Amino acid sequence: MSEERFPYDGPAELLPVVTAALERVVDPEVALNIVDVGLVYGVRVKDGRLDVDVTMTSAACPVTDVIIGDIEDELDRALPPELKLHVELVWEPPWTSERLSGSARRFMGW
């Protein structure tokens, strides 16, 4: 992977696994994966635990629980069972359309 899709701190061999799992999670409001929408703020792997910081496009997002559940399900399926998983919903910095990937911009006609 030549382009950093989100900040990552952990073993290099897990990055493609984590990225692929997160790319399978779709924001149903925009029909794009959460990586391309820019909802993934960072992933850290340390001391047997994988932490994912994510945001939503707005605090009023009606599908927050669905997206977080999908993140947990996809990562749980992809990661080694001994690795504990924690997904944190964060609001700082606020999401902006600048976080959209190039392919998401093209899809949305921006």
N, C-alpha and C positions, 0 to 999 in steps of 0.2 A: 504494500500500500504506500504510494508515494505522497499522498496528501493526508495531513492530519485531520481527521474528521471530528475529533473531540480530544481534549486533554486526557492523556493516559499515563499512569504511573504504575508499572507492574511488569511481570515477565513478558518478554517479547512474544513468546509462543502462545500466550493467551489473547493477545490483541486481535488477531484475525477471528478467533472464536467469539470473543465478546462483540466485535463489530458486526459479524454476520448475525448474531442473535438479536442485537439491537436493530439491525436493518429489517428484521422480520416483524418488528412492532410497527403497526400503522396507526397514525393519527386519523381516526375515522372522519373527522371534520374536513380534512383536506385531502384525504386519500393518498398520503405520502408517508414514507417511513420516518420515524422520529429523529433519525440521524440527519437526513436531508432537511427536515424542518428546523433543525438546530435546537432540539429540546434537550439533548444530552450535553450537560455542562462539564462533566468529567467522570473518569473512572479511575479508582485506585485499588490496588491489590496489596495487602499487607497483613502479615500475621494470620494467614488462613481465612481472610475475609476480603470480599470484593464489595466495594462501596461505589454506588452510582448516584451522581447528582443529576437530577432532571428538573426541568421547569415545564410550564405550560404557556401557551401563547397569551393567556389571560387568566386572572384569578377566578373568573366566572366560568372557566372551561367545564362543560357538563360531562365530559368523558375522562376526567382525571383518573378516577378509580379504575376505569377500564384500561387505560394506558399503563398505569402502574402495575396492575395485575398482569397484563400481557408482558411487560418487561420482566417481572419476576418469573413468570412461566417460561419464557424463552431462555432466560439465563439459567434457570434451574435445570432445564433440559440439556443445555450445552456445556455447562461447567462440571468439573469434577465434583462428586458428591461431598467430599470433605471440605470444600470451599464454602464458607458461609456467605450469604448474600444480604446486602442491605441497600434499599433504594430510598433515597432522600429527596423529597420535593422541596426545591429552593425557589426563591423569588428574586434573589439578587445575584447578578444584575438582572433587571427586567429583560424579558425576551423582546427582540425587535426583528423586523424583517431582514435586517443585515445578516442574521444568522442563517438564513436560507442558503442551501447549496446552489451551485449553478444549475444543476438539473432541476431542482425544485423551482427556481426562478423561471426557467424555461417552461416547465409544466404549468405554472400559474400564469404565464404570459407576461412576466415582469422583465 
